């Protein structure tokens, strides 16, 4: 990559924080080490080191969008603050090309005593725009924020959603080269989130560079060309969002699993039986024995016409006693977004104990009403569900075990989107009124 191609270059960034047990230890650290050196005594630290980041590197090309994911406390926000210049790294270097606009911590860069309008002028001035240039954009900002008369009220009276509306409108209305967003859209309502995503798409189409932190897997897969996974302050994966998100979700399973056996994650290392599986998260309590996609008359299919029956059948061997077993299925599109997810637990089926050593045949039957495209199937086995898709034991999750190519049904009416809801329509002609 030439020096002119990149928008953001992060080289070996590390960030250390000094954590003091008591306020007086800060004063001790300021004064006593110098006195000890003068007295010829060995140096002593009065703080505990915490490394929020360790040797993180990242390059994002101009026009690319990059998602950053990781568990809470992994260092995502610290990295963004260093890139935007609000924090100084302990080691390493950051280089950016172009004007940056950032939505970091909600309310950051805003004065709560100023009105929304006054904050727009203040933020525009900080970005280097004249008052007239800000005024020229003011109507667009106010219209996009869509908070009515509150725009001229102090920010302290705003809800978190209203603050985010103004902050997003300001950040995207001054045509930045690089836009950095740290989970800010999570507080917006569904209608405003749609407006934001539409604007982000336009920003990308115009050649803007996007750096985006989110816990929403489908959003990262949809918006981003690449993704970075940070764990305990270190970058552990950088590449296609589909692969990075699968690894991240495996880490979540590792952290939340309450079983006796350790959950392991393997990626792009094909299991002996299933060459196509991309990511396998398991505690070895369940093993996939067989997987089939079945069409009419239980014939194995690799291609299917939409709006026709499909049976997804798999066989798993349970290696221990499961007191409340659950068997799941995920259907994903070509970039890994979840189109449909369910499990026997989510479907409120009776949870019957199964003894170890038993092989279980699981069959999901449905009309495959998705439009033409390529889809993949992931399987899951878990034990002891407690909240929709949450389980105490994550025994097996295998992504992309098999693929299916779907072609449009010749008998189906045209529809937009991805799912045919097979509506029925009635049209009633009312008696014509003569004025």
N, C-alpha and C positions, 0 to 999 in steps of 0.2 A: 504494500500500500504506500503510495507516494505521500509526501507531507501535505499535499493539497487535497487528498481524498478524504481525510478523516475530519470529523467534527469534534469528537471527544477522544482523548488519549490519556489513559490512566496507567502509570508505570510504577509498579511496586509500592502501592500506597499502604502505609501502616499508620494507625492512630492509637496513641496511648493516652489514657486518662489517669489522673492521680486521684485516688479515693482516700479521703481522710476519715478516720473513725470519729474524731471530734473536731469542732471548729478550732480549738487551740492548737491542734496539730499543724494546721496551715501556717500559723505564726511561727511555730517551731521550725517547720521546713524552710521558711523564709530566712530565719536568723541563725539557727544553730549549726547547720552544715558549714557555713562560712567561719564561724567561731571555732569549730572543731578543727578545720583545716589550719587556721592560724595557730592553734595550740598544738599542732602536730598529731592530732588524734585521728583515728580512722573515721571515714564518713559514715553517717547513719541516715536512713530514710524514715520519715514519719508518715508515710502513706503506703497504700497498697496499689500496685500497678494493675490496670485493667486495659487490655488491648482489644479495642472494639473492632479493629481491622488489622490483618496481617498479610502483607505482601500481595495485595489485590491489584490485578492488571486488567485493563479493558480497553478495547478500541471499537469505536462506533463510526462507521462511514457517514459522510454527508448523505442525507436522505433516508438513512436507515432508522428503524424503530427498534429499540431494545427494551425488553422487560427485565426487571430485577425481582427475584422472588427469594423467600427464605423465611424461616420461623421467626417469631417475635424475638427481638434482641440479637439477631444475627449480624447486624451492622449495615443494613440497607440504607436507613435514613442518614447514618453517619457518612456513608459514601456519597450520597447525593449532596449533603451539606459541604463536603470537601470539594466536589466538582463545581458547585455554585459559588464557592469562595467564602461561605459563612463560617467554615471551620478550616484550620490549617493542619495539614498532615504532619505527623511526627517524622515520617520518612516517606520518600517517594515524590513523584511529581505528577501534576495534572496539566494538560494543555488542551485548550479549546479553541475552535475557530468559528466565529460568528457570535451574534448577540443572543444571550441566554435569557429566557423567562422561566420562572420556577414557581410551582405551587408546592410548597413543602408543608410544614406544620400549619394547620388551619389558623388563620389570623396573623401569621408571620408577615412582617413588612407593612402591617396596617396599624393605624392609630385608632383605638376604640373611641376616643373622644371626637374624632373627625367624622363627618358624614360620609356616606358612600361616595358621593360626588367628590368631596375634598380628598378622599383617599385615592381616587382615580388620578387626580392631578398630582398628588404627591408621588404615587408610583410611576406615573408617566415621566415626571421630572427625574426620578432616580434612574430611569432607563435612558435618559438623555434627550427626551423630546421637549420641544418648546411648548409654551402654554397654548399657542394657536394650533399646533399639531395635535395636542391632546383634545382641544375643543372640537377639532374636526372629527375625532373618533368617538366623542362623548355619546352621541345619539345611538351609535351602534352598540356601545358598551351597555348603556342603560336598557336598550331594547333586549339585548341578549340576556342580561341579568334578570330582567322581568320581575322586579320586586316592587313596582309601582311607586307610591309616594315615599316608601321607606328609603329610597335612594338619597333623599335629602334629610334623613334622620341619622343621628350618631350611630356608629357601628356597634356600640355597646348595647343597643336595643335590638340587634339582629339575632336571629337564631343561627345555629351553625350552618344550616342549609343556605340561608340568605348570604352569610359571609362567603361561602364557597361559590355561590353564583357570581358575586361581584369579583372575587379573586380570579375565577376562571375567565370571566369576560375580559378583565384587564390583561391577564397574561397572554391571551390569544388574539387580542385585537390590535396589538402593536407589531404584528408580523415578525416574531422572533425567528432566528435561524435554528435555535435549539430550544425545545420545550421540555422541561423536567417536571414530572408530576409524582408526588409521593402520597398515594392512597387517598388523595383529596376527594375523588369522585364518590367514595364510599358513603359520604353523608348526604348526597343529593337524592331527590326523589326520582322515580322512574322516568317521568317526562323530561326532567332536566338532564338526566344522564344520557337519554337518547340525543338531545341537542348537543351535548358535549361530544359524544362519540362521532356524530355527524361532522362536527367542526374539526375533530382530530383527524378524521378521514380526509377532509379537505386540506388540512395542514400537511398531511403526508403526501397527498397528490401534488401539492405545490413544491415538494422537494425539501420540506422541513425535517429536522432530525428530532426524534422523540425518545426520551428516556423515561420509563414508566415503571413505578413500583405498585404492585397490586397482589392481593391474595386470591383474586378471581382468576382461576385457571383459564376459562374460556375467553376472558377479555384479553389476557396476555397472548393466547394463541391467535386471536383474531387481529389484534392491533400490531403485533410485533414480528419483525423478521428474525430476531435472535433473542435469546434470553440468557441471563446470568443467574446462577444459584449460589447464594452465599450461606454458609453454615458456620457458626461460631467465629465469625470474622474473617473466614477464608473463602475464596472463590473455589468451588469444587466442580462446577460444570458450566460451560459456555457453548451454546450452539443452537440447534433448532428448538423452538419453544416446546414442541411436542415432547421431545426427549427430556428436556430440562424440567418441565412440569411433572412428568411421570416420576422422575427421580425425587423431586421435591415432595410429591405426595407420598412416596415411599418413606422419606424422612419423617413426615407427619405420622405415618403408621408406626414407625419405629418408636417415636417419642410417646405416643398415646397408648401403645399396646400394653396390656396388663397380664399377658400370659407368662408362663414359666420359661418358655424358650425364646431365644433372641430372634428378632426379625432381621432378615438380611435382604439386601437389594442387589440384584445383578442387572446390568444393562448392556444390550448389544453383545451379549455372550449367549448364543443360542443354547437352550436346554437340549438334552439328548433327544427328547421326543418331539419338540415343537420348534422347528427351525425359524418360524416367522415371529415368534414372541419377541417384543422389543425390550420390555422391562418386566422383571419378575420380583415381586415382594412377597416373602414367605417366612414362616417360622418352622417349615418342614412338617407341620402337622397334617397337611393335605397335599396330595399329588394329582396332577392332571393326567389321566390315562388316555382319554380319547376326546375328540371334538369334531362335530359334523354340522354342516348347514344342509338342511333337507327341504326340498321343494315338494311338489305334488307327488303322491304315492311314495313318499319318503325316499326320493331319489336325491343323492348328493349333488349339490349345485355350487357353482362358482359365479354364475350369472343368474340374474332374476329380473323378471318384468315387475315394475312397481305395481302396487295395489294387489299383489297376489300373496297367498299364504306362505309363511316361512316357519320352519321349526329349527331352533338352535338347540342342539343336543350335545351335552358333554358328560363325561364320566370322571369322577374323582374318587380317589382312595383316601379314606380317613385313617390316619396312623395313631389316633388316640380316641378316647371316648369324648364325644361332643354332646353336652347336655342340652344346648339350644342352638343347633346348627342353622346357618343361613347360607343360601346359594344365590349368587348375583350374576348380573349381566350388564355390560355397558356397550352401547352402540356409538361409534365415533365416526366423524367425517374424515376426509383425506388429510386435514391438518391437525387432527386429534381433538377437535372440540366434541364434547359429549352431546349427542343428539338425544339419547335416551338412557336412563339408568334405573334399575330396579333390583330388588332381591326378594326372596321368599319372606324375609322379615318385614321389608317395606310393604309387601302385599298382604301383610297380616295373616299369613298362613300359619297353621298350627306348627309349633316347634317340637318335633318329636326327637327324643334322644337317640343317638346312633353310636354303636360301640366301635371301638378301634379295630382296624383291619377290614372294615366294610367298604365295598365299592358302591357308589351312589350314582344313578343315572338321573340327570337333571334335564328337563325339556321345557323350553319356553316356546309357546306357539302364538303367533300373531299375524295379522296382515301387514306386510311390509309396505307402508304407505309413504315412503320417502321418495323424492324425485330422483331422476337419473344422477348417478355419481358413484364414487367408490367409498365403501364403508368398511370399517373393521370392527371386530368383536373382542371384548375383554371379559374374562371370567373372574369371579371372586368367591372365596369360601371364608366364612368367618364364624365366630361363636359368641353368643351372649350379646345381642343387640340391645341398645338402650335409648337411642334417639335417632329415628329415621334411618340414617346411613352410618351411624356410629356403633362400633363394636368394641368389646373388651379385648378380644383376640383376633388379630388379622392373620389368618392362616395362609391365605394364598390370594394374590392378585396378579394376573398375567394379562398384559396389554397386547392387543393386536395379534391374537392367536390365529385368526383367520380373516381373510378379506372377501368382500362380495361386491361384484360390479352390478349395478342396477341400471336398467334401461327403462325409458318411459313406457307406460302402458299405452297401447294404441287405442284403447277404449276410454281412457281417462280424459276428462276435460282439462284444459290448460289451467294452471294455478301458479301463483307466485309463492315465494318462500321455499321451504324444504319439505313440508309435511302436508299431505292431502287429508283434510278433515272431512271429506266427502259430505259436503253440505247438501241439504235439500232447500229449494227455493220456491216460494209461491208469489205470484203477482196477481193482484186484484185490481181490476179497472173500476174506479169509482164513477158514479153517475156524473156526467159532464154538467157543469154549472154554466148557465148563460147569464152573463152580467147585464 
